[in-house]
Each structure stands twice: as structure tokens, then as C-alpha cells.
């Protein structure tokens, strides 16, 4: 097993209980091979998995946890979290002292009920900062200024529509800073083999018209170089529905 330094604080993962409601379920999966995202890491261990029917929407696998770290580290003030998922982001956002309010946007109320059944949600530190809105992320209009958005509303990281979805979300919300799950994979795809730098990351943000997180942090682009070596990025590159490099000539 190899490891290197993660550039942001590691996230705490809630304790889960198996639970099922409607088509949603949260189950334990034993001894899964796992990989790092911002870290050169490989190992095995049990994970929790959130499923809708037979489709896995999210898990507590190492790469999925790693991939959320910069988004949680950058969060401050009124933070809007889009998508409840495995509640890892929510659990860590609530405990951040510089996050004063968390608005959770979730389309399906059954997912919120699953949170309560599968965790000690109502006793989490910082739970008093939480407001929940049951609505589509693409339609959400805040009633207060928003400092930070973290969106995780897709089944796979870096689905092609995630960029247009984020542009639509930001047009409604007008947050000071935004980020979404798997954005590094799309940034690498846009780079087409160039080395990530602060300058080309800011150029990408300008092209997208989005105030992306970590634009002045060289450590972020160094971390993206590690993502380029990750198992997650290799899977992305081999998927013709996501990566330009996998499209037929």
C-alpha cells in the first residue's frame, strides 16, 4: 500500500446502519479494493454504498472521500450542498467553524428519511446550522446570499452535463465560490495532456464563467496532477460517454 500527503484535512466518515426506504438503500459492502484520488493509495476495506435499485449512486470508498476534500476545505459562510449522498460532505461541513449555515438541497425526500434511519443525524455536531430544502438543484433560488456551493448530484463523476448544470445552478444562486464532484477529471480532459497550472485552471474557470474554488492555490493544481495518475481518471478516460479522448475519431 502506497500513500502520500493529502493537501487538505482528511474527512470524517459517519457511522452507518443498514437501511432501506422505497427504492433507496444503504448497505455495507465487504473488502472492496479501493484507490486514492488526490493520493497515491491502494488498499482494501469495507465500505458503505448508497443504491437506488441496483444502481450505486455513491459510496464511502477512498477515492470518493478523497475527491470531496478541497470542496469541504474551501467552504465558508453560507454553504449550499446539493445532493445528500452518503452525508460525508454534510457531516464535515456542519462541524466547520467557518461555515455558519448549511443549506442542503435534495430532490427526493426519501433520501432525507434514509439519512435519519441510517445515521445519528439529529445528534451531529453543528446540526443547528442546517436547513433542508426539497427541490431540484437546477431550480433552487436562495433566500440569502450564498458564499460557497458544492454540488454532487450525478451518479458518476464528471458526467458531461455537470458543466452546463453548474452554469445553470450558478446563474440562479450567484455564489461567491463554486465546485462540483469530479471537476478535476473534466479539467484534465480540457487540458488535453498539458500540465495543470494556476494559470490554465483560471483560464478554464473563465471559459466556463464559474468562480471555481482554489484558483489562487498552486497546491490544488499539484493535487490535480496526482488525479491524472488515478484509477478514477483512467476509468473516465475509457468512458466514451464522458471523456473527449475516448470519443471515436
Backbone torsions as a table, in degrees:
resi	resn	phi	psi	omega
1	UNK	NA	126.9	178.1
2	UNK	-105.6	152.2	179.5
3	UNK	-149.2	152.7	168.6
4	UNK	-141.9	178.9	-170.6
5	UNK	-75.5	128.4	173.0
6	UNK	-83.1	132.9	-170.7
7	UNK	-80.7	-4.0	177.3
8	UNK	-131.1	161.1	179.6
9	UNK	-57.2	137.1	176.6
10	UNK	-65.9	147.2	-177.2
11	UNK	-89.0	148.9	173.4
12	UNK	-87.9	138.0	179.7
13	UNK	-104.3	126.9	179.7
14	UNK	-60.7	159.7	171.8
15	UNK	-83.7	129.0	-176.6
16	UNK	-109.7	148.4	167.4
17	UNK	-113.3	141.4	175.4
18	UNK	-58.5	138.8	-179.2
19	UNK	-156.3	152.2	177.7
20	UNK	-140.4	136.2	172.9
21	UNK	-148.8	123.1	-174.7
22	UNK	59.5	-133.1	178.2
23	UNK	-86.1	-6.0	-178.3
24	UNK	-89.6	141.9	175.2
25	UNK	-147.6	151.4	172.8
26	UNK	-123.7	119.5	-173.6
27	UNK	-131.4	158.0	174.9
28	UNK	-91.2	134.4	176.3
29	UNK	-119.0	126.0	-171.1
30	UNK	-91.1	141.6	170.0
31	UNK	48.3	61.4	177.7
32	UNK	-91.8	136.7	172.8
33	UNK	-70.7	130.4	-174.4
34	UNK	-128.9	157.6	-178.1
35	UNK	-135.0	157.0	173.8
36	UNK	-79.6	171.3	178.2
37	UNK	-119.6	-64.5	171.3
38	UNK	-87.8	0.2	-178.6
39	UNK	-125.8	148.1	171.9
40	UNK	-83.8	92.5	-171.9
41	UNK	-146.5	142.0	173.0
42	UNK	-146.7	140.5	179.7
43	UNK	-171.6	-170.3	178.9
44	UNK	-133.0	152.9	176.4
45	UNK	175.1	169.4	177.8
46	UNK	-76.2	147.0	177.4
47	UNK	-133.8	161.0	166.4
48	UNK	-96.6	145.4	-179.2
49	UNK	-133.4	132.2	177.0
50	UNK	-97.6	120.3	-176.7
51	UNK	-120.5	144.8	166.6
52	UNK	-114.4	105.5	-169.8
53	UNK	63.0	-123.4	-179.6
54	UNK	-95.1	-4.6	-177.2
55	UNK	-92.3	129.2	175.3
56	UNK	-83.7	123.3	179.9
57	UNK	-94.6	-29.3	-178.7
58	UNK	-166.5	160.4	175.9
59	UNK	-148.7	174.0	175.5
60	UNK	-97.8	24.1	175.7
61	UNK	-61.8	154.3	-171.5
62	UNK	-56.8	-42.8	-177.3
63	UNK	-66.7	-35.0	179.3
64	UNK	-69.9	-35.4	176.9
65	UNK	-70.8	-49.8	178.3
66	UNK	-52.4	-43.0	-171.4
67	UNK	-66.6	-16.5	-178.7
68	UNK	-91.8	-10.7	-169.9
69	UNK	-60.2	-45.0	-178.4
70	UNK	-67.4	-29.5	-179.3
71	UNK	-69.4	-37.3	177.7
72	UNK	-74.2	-41.6	-179.9
73	UNK	-61.4	-35.3	-176.5
74	UNK	-82.5	-13.2	-174.1
75	UNK	-68.5	143.2	177.4
76	UNK	-158.5	166.2	174.5
77	UNK	55.8	-135.5	176.8
78	UNK	-84.2	108.0	-178.7
79	UNK	-106.1	131.9	175.9
80	UNK	-104.8	122.7	177.6
81	UNK	-107.4	120.5	-178.6
82	UNK	-105.4	110.4	-177.3
83	UNK	103.2	118.9	-177.8
84	UNK	-75.7	-39.8	177.8
85	UNK	53.3	-135.5	179.6
86	UNK	-85.8	4.7	178.1
87	UNK	68.1	11.6	179.0
88	UNK	-66.3	-48.6	178.3
89	UNK	-61.4	-44.9	-179.3
90	UNK	-60.4	-47.2	-178.7
91	UNK	-56.5	-43.5	-177.0
92	UNK	-78.5	-34.3	177.5
93	UNK	-64.4	-41.1	-177.2
94	UNK	-63.0	-30.4	-177.0
95	UNK	-87.7	-5.3	-180.0
96	UNK	-76.8	128.3	-177.4
97	UNK	-68.0	-32.7	-178.2
98	UNK	-86.7	2.4	170.1
99	UNK	-97.3	114.4	-173.7
100	UNK	-95.0	-21.9	-179.9
101	UNK	-152.7	138.5	175.3
102	UNK	-122.5	122.8	172.7
103	UNK	-106.8	117.0	179.5
104	UNK	-95.8	123.2	177.8
105	UNK	-104.4	119.4	-179.6
106	UNK	-140.0	131.0	-176.0
107	UNK	-76.8	-34.6	-172.8
108	UNK	-107.6	114.7	-179.6
109	UNK	-63.0	-20.9	178.1
110	UNK	-66.1	-28.8	177.9
111	UNK	-66.6	-37.7	177.3
112	UNK	-65.9	-41.3	177.2
113	UNK	-64.5	-36.6	177.4
114	UNK	-63.5	-36.4	175.3
115	UNK	-56.4	-47.8	-176.3
116	UNK	-66.9	-35.4	-178.6
117	UNK	-76.0	-29.2	-171.4
118	UNK	-102.1	-8.2	179.8
119	UNK	-141.9	170.8	172.5
120	UNK	-88.6	50.0	-171.5
121	UNK	-49.5	-47.6	-173.4
122	UNK	-70.8	-10.9	178.4
123	UNK	-105.6	5.9	-178.0
124	UNK	-65.0	143.4	174.3
125	UNK	-58.2	133.0	178.3
126	UNK	84.3	7.0	-174.8
127	UNK	-60.4	-24.7	179.0
128	UNK	-66.4	-16.3	178.9
129	UNK	-83.2	-5.9	-169.1
130	UNK	-91.7	134.4	166.6
131	UNK	-123.9	139.6	-177.5
132	UNK	-116.9	132.2	174.7
133	UNK	-124.0	125.3	178.2
134	UNK	-91.4	99.7	-177.9
135	UNK	-163.2	166.1	175.3
136	UNK	-74.2	132.7	-180.0
137	UNK	-56.8	-33.6	-177.4
138	UNK	-74.0	-12.5	-179.0
139	UNK	-109.9	-3.3	-173.0
140	UNK	-66.7	131.0	174.5
141	UNK	-123.7	115.6	-175.7
142	UNK	-72.7	153.3	174.7
143	UNK	-99.2	-3.2	176.5
144	UNK	-136.3	154.8	175.4
145	UNK	-57.5	145.0	-177.2
146	UNK	-114.3	130.4	179.2
147	UNK	-89.0	-35.2	-171.8
148	UNK	-149.2	136.2	172.5
149	UNK	-116.7	133.8	165.2
150	UNK	-124.9	118.4	-177.7
151	UNK	-110.1	132.2	177.1
152	UNK	-144.2	78.8	-172.2
153	UNK	-122.6	14.6	-175.9
154	UNK	-119.1	151.2	-178.4
155	UNK	-71.0	-33.5	178.1
156	UNK	-118.2	150.1	174.5
157	UNK	-69.8	141.7	173.3
158	UNK	63.5	39.9	170.2
159	UNK	-66.6	143.4	-172.0
160	UNK	-54.8	-37.3	-177.3
161	UNK	-73.4	-6.7	-177.9
162	UNK	-62.9	-32.0	178.4
163	UNK	-67.8	-50.5	179.7
164	UNK	-66.1	-33.5	175.4
165	UNK	-62.1	-44.4	-179.3
166	UNK	-66.8	-36.7	177.8
167	UNK	-64.7	-39.3	177.6
168	UNK	-67.9	-42.8	178.1
169	UNK	-60.2	-48.3	-177.7
170	UNK	-65.8	-32.9	177.0
171	UNK	-61.8	-32.1	178.3
172	UNK	-83.3	-39.3	-168.5
173	UNK	-93.2	-39.7	-179.0
174	UNK	56.6	52.2	178.8
175	UNK	-75.0	158.0	177.1
176	UNK	-69.7	-30.1	-174.7
177	UNK	-149.7	142.0	-178.6
178	UNK	-136.7	157.2	172.1
179	UNK	-162.9	158.1	178.8
180	UNK	-144.0	158.4	-175.6
181	UNK	-62.6	126.4	175.5
182	UNK	83.1	11.1	-176.8
183	UNK	-62.8	-27.1	-179.3
184	UNK	-62.7	-33.8	-179.9
185	UNK	-65.9	-40.5	178.8
186	UNK	-72.5	-33.1	174.9
187	UNK	-63.5	-45.9	178.0
188	UNK	-62.2	-39.1	178.2
189	UNK	-63.0	-40.9	178.2
190	UNK	-65.7	-35.5	-179.8
191	UNK	-67.2	-26.9	177.6
192	UNK	52.7	45.5	175.6
193	UNK	99.3	-12.6	176.3
194	UNK	-70.3	154.2	177.2
195	UNK	-73.7	133.2	177.5
196	UNK	-63.8	134.8	175.8
197	UNK	-137.8	164.1	175.1
198	UNK	-57.9	-40.1	-175.9
199	UNK	-66.2	-47.4	-177.7
200	UNK	-77.0	-22.8	173.3
201	UNK	-67.5	-43.3	176.7
202	UNK	-65.3	-34.7	177.2
203	UNK	-65.4	-39.8	177.0
204	UNK	-63.7	-44.8	177.9
205	UNK	-58.9	-42.5	178.8
206	UNK	-63.9	-41.5	179.5
207	UNK	-62.9	-38.7	179.8
208	UNK	-77.5	-20.9	-176.2
209	UNK	72.8	32.6	-177.1
210	UNK	-124.9	136.5	177.7
211	UNK	-80.8	73.8	-172.8
212	UNK	-66.1	148.3	177.6
213	UNK	-65.6	156.4	170.9
214	UNK	61.5	30.1	-178.7
215	UNK	-70.4	-21.3	-179.5
216	UNK	-109.1	19.4	-176.1
217	UNK	-114.7	103.2	179.1
218	UNK	-58.9	-26.7	179.4
219	UNK	-62.5	-31.2	-180.0
220	UNK	-65.0	-46.6	-178.6
221	UNK	-69.6	-28.8	172.1
222	UNK	-64.0	-41.9	178.6
223	UNK	-64.4	-35.7	178.4
224	UNK	-64.0	-32.6	175.0
225	UNK	-59.4	-37.9	177.6
226	UNK	-68.4	-37.4	176.8
227	UNK	-58.2	-36.2	179.4
228	UNK	-61.4	-19.6	179.4
229	UNK	-99.2	1.5	-170.0
230	UNK	-83.6	158.7	174.5
231	UNK	-60.9	-39.9	-179.3
232	UNK	-59.7	-41.1	-180.0
233	UNK	-70.7	-36.3	176.5
234	UNK	-61.5	-40.8	178.0
235	UNK	-65.9	-38.7	176.4
236	UNK	-62.2	-46.9	-178.0
237	UNK	-61.2	-30.9	-177.9
238	UNK	-86.7	1.8	-176.2
239	UNK	-104.4	107.0	-176.3
240	UNK	-67.9	-14.0	177.4
241	UNK	-81.6	-10.9	-177.3
242	UNK	-120.1	-50.2	-170.8
243	UNK	-92.6	133.6	175.2
244	UNK	-62.1	-35.5	-178.0
245	UNK	-65.6	-20.5	179.7
246	UNK	-93.1	-3.2	-179.5
247	UNK	-71.1	143.6	176.7
248	UNK	-64.1	143.7	-178.5
249	UNK	-67.3	NA	NA
